[in-house]
Amino acid sequence: MKRLNYKHLLYFHTVAAEGSVLAAAKRLNVTPQTISGQLRLLEEDLGNALFAKAGRGLELTDAGRVALDYTREMFRLGDELQEVMHQGATERPLEFRVGIVDALPKSIAHRLLTPALRMPGRMRIVCHEEQMPILLGELAVHRLDLVLADSPIPSGMNIRCFNHLLGRSTLACFAAPALRARHPGEFPECLRDAPLLLPTDTASGLRTELLSWLDRLGMPVQIAGEFDDSALLEAFGNEGHGFFFAPAVIRDEICRKYQVECVGEVDDLMQEFYAISAERRISHNAVRLITDRAKDGFLTR
């Protein structure tokens, strides 16, 4: 098999990043004709068209998107090589690639990852935040070592991955002081007809449980906002746009960071935290540390 020309890959990578041959030529200080010619040679070598015309620019084909994933990794490794050599390191850092479901509170994710961050030796952690189906797809093809989530793998997903329960917490309700003043009374009665901030139904199963709990109480509320990202939801809560819920295990952090008060806890509702791996018997040292540390109950309330 003919070896790839890495300069051709650089031209391809730059065109994909810039969106046009002309912009890539300016960035690389070569002529557009040079890049166009080299791209044609690369496409011939790979046996696939990598770009299609889109107006005055170019867009990646399906094959182009696959190629871009590879070139990103190649050039990232090149940057890492330079960094390691300049630092005089004698071994390559262990890479730990983690997917974090976007509905999972960031401080929970940090707590779950802390045991791995304290490992001896050099480690580079790479975190990606997305919705669970996308992250599980990346995990299944081993582009991620671990996924952290607020629920186990959905039952309808035909994917070979494994759940590891890391901890659980009851839920606490929070509100900015000004909002709390407009809705006085004991919890949960203070929620009656109050604005509520919720995760979207695609982001977390917590939404369904919360609404079911409120329905059992006969408690009408106004859904004032829905969010995929937990940090954005909490930022809106900080500004007084609605009451919101988060794990009671991070109650003090939420109150301190967002200047809100805890108005009550819901003993009937429990949020769980999972590590999801692509293998039942864990071999990655960082993943093993995380799951072993969780057995001590450090994240349970």
N, C-alpha and C positions, 0 to 999 in steps of 0.2 A: 504494500500500500504506500502511495506517495505521501511523504511527510508534508504537513501543512506549512505554508509560508506565514510566519508570525507577523510580518509587516502587513500582509493582507488582512489578517485578523484585527490589527490595530486600526486600519482604515475602516473596516466594517464597524468596529466598535464605536469609532468616533462619528461616523455617519448616523448610526443608530441613536447616539446621544444628542447630536446636533439637529437631526431631522432633515438634513439636506446635504448633498455633495458639496455645494458651494460653501456652506458654513463649515463643514469639516475641513475643506481645503484651506480656508483662512486660518483655522485653528492649528492645523498641522504644517502650514506654510509650504504647501505644494500646490500644483495646479489641479483644477477639477478634472481635467482629462486623465491625469495620473491616477486619481482615486477611482474614477469610473472604470478605467482599464483594469486596475488591480481587483476591483470588486467582481468584474466579469470572470477573471481568472479564478477567484475564490469560489464563485458560484459553480463554475465548471468542475473544480476539484471536488466540491461537496455534492454535486449533482442535484442542486435545488436552488430555486430563486429565493433570495433572502429579502428582497424589497419589492414593493409594488408602488406604482405612482399614486399619489393622493393629492390632487390639486397641483400646486407648484412644488410640493415636497414629496417625501417618500414615507411609506409606512412598512413596518415589518410584516412579512408573511408568517405563517405558522412555523415554517422551518427557520425563519429569521429570529423568531422569539426564542426558539430552542438554542440557536447558536449564540444569541446574546446572553443567555443564562450561563453558557460555558465561558464566554469571553470575560464576563464580569468576574467569575471565579478565578480565571487565569490571571487577570491583571490585579485582582485583589491579592492573590498569592505573590505576585511579583513585588507589590508594595510591601507586603509582610517580609519578604526575603531581604529587601533593602533595609528595612527597619531593624531586623534581627542582626544583620551583618554590622550595621553601624553601631549597634549597642554592644557588640562583642559577645553576643550570647553563644553558648556552646550547645544548646539544644533548641529545637523548635517548640514554641508554645503549644500547649494543648488547646484545641479549639472546641468550644462548647456552644452548639447552635440550638437556641431555644425559641419556640413559638409560644406567644402569650395571647390567649383569647382576649379580645379587646374589652370585654365586659368585666374582666378580672381586675379588681382594684390594684393600682400600681404598688402600693405599699405591701399588699399581700404577696404579689409576685416577688418583690425584693426580699421579703422574709423567707419565702420558699427557696430562693436561690442562694441565700447567705451561706449555707454550709459549703456549697461548691466554691464560692468566692474565697473562702478561707483555706482552700486546699494548698498544700505545699507545692512549690514549683510555680512555673509561669503558665498562666491560662488566659486565653482571649475568649470572652463571652460575646456572642452575637445574638441579639434579641430581635425578633420580628413579631409585630402585633397585627393580628388579623382575626377574622371570624373562624370558628372552629372547622367547618368543612374544608376551607382552603389550607389551614395548618395541618390537618390530618392527611390531606393529600401529599403535602411536602414531607411529612413524617414517614408516610408509607414508602416513598421512594428514597428515603434516607438523606434528604436535604436538611432535615432537622434531627437532633438527637433526642429532643424531648418537647412535649407540649404541656403547658400549664393551663388548666381550665377550671371553671366553676361548676362543671357538671361532667359526668362520664360520657363516653362515646355514645352518640345517639343510636338508638336501637335499629333505625332504618339504614344505617350506613354499612355497606358491604366492604369492610376494610379490616385488615388483620393488624390490630393494635391492641394494647393492653392497658387497663386502668389501674392506677395505684393511688388509693385514697391517702391524702397527705394530712388532712385536718378538717375540722368543721367548726362552724360558729353560728350562734343565734344572730338574728338581725336587729339592728338598732335603727331608730328613726331620728333624723336630724332636720334642723331648720335654722335659718338666719334669725338673729334676735328680733329684727323688725317684723318678719313674717310671723314669728311666734307670738308677738304682741297682738297681732291682728286676729290670731286664732288661739285664744286662751282656753283654759280648761284642761282636764286630765287627759292623758293619752289612753286610748286612741280616739276619744271623743273629739279632740281638737282637730282631727283630720276631716271631720264632717264638712263637706262642700269646700274643702281647701284645695289649693293647687298642688299637684303631685308630679314629681319627675320620675320617670321610669326608664329602664333599659328597653330597647326595642325587642320585639318578639324573636327576631333572628339572633340577637346578641346574647340573650340569657334566658334560661327557663325560669329565672327568679320572677320575671314579670307575671307569668301565669299564676304562680303561687301567691304573690302579693295581692293580685286582683281577686283571687278566690277567697283569700283571708278577709279582705275588705267586704266582699259580697256576703260572707257568712255573718259578718257583724252588722250587715244592713247599713253600711257606711258609704254614702255617695261622695265621690271625689271628682275633681276636675283634673284631667290629665293635661298638664300644662306643657310637657315636653317629653320627647322620647329620644334616646341617645344610644348609639352603638358603643361609644367610648365612655368608660366609667369616670375618667378624669374630667371629661367635658361635662358630664352630668353633675359632678360634684362642684365644678366651677360655677355652673348655673345656680346650684343650691347655695353657694357662697354669696351670690348676688341677691338672694331672696326670691327667686322665681318659683320656688316650690319646696315642699317637704320631700325628702329623699331617704332611701334606706341604704345601709352598708353593713358589713359584718361587725358585730359588736366587739370582736377581738381587736379591731383597730379603732375603737371608739375615741380614745384619747387623741390619737394622731389626727383623725378627721376633724375633731373639734379645734385642735390647735392650728392645723394647717389652713382650714377654711373659715375660721372664726364663726362657727356655728355651735349650737347647743344640742345635746342629745335630749330628745323629748320623751323617749321611752324605748323599751326593748320588747321584742315579740318572741316569747318562748316557744310559740307554736311553729315558727318557721326556722328552718336550719339551712344554711348555705354550706356546701361542701367544696373542698378544693382537691383537685386531682393532678397527678402527673400521668401523662399518657406516653407510653413508649412503644417502639416498633418491635420489641422483643420481650418475651415473658421473663427470661432470666437476664437480668441487666448486666452488661459488661462495661459500659462507660463509667469510669470512676466518679465523675461529677454527678451523674444520674443516681448512682448507687448511694452516694452520700446524702443526696436530697431525700430519697425515699427512706433511708435508715434513720435520718434525723427526725423525720415526721413521726416515726413510731414512738418517739419520746413524748408526743402530745404537745409540742411547743406551740402549735397553732390550733388549739382547741379551746372553745369557750362554751 
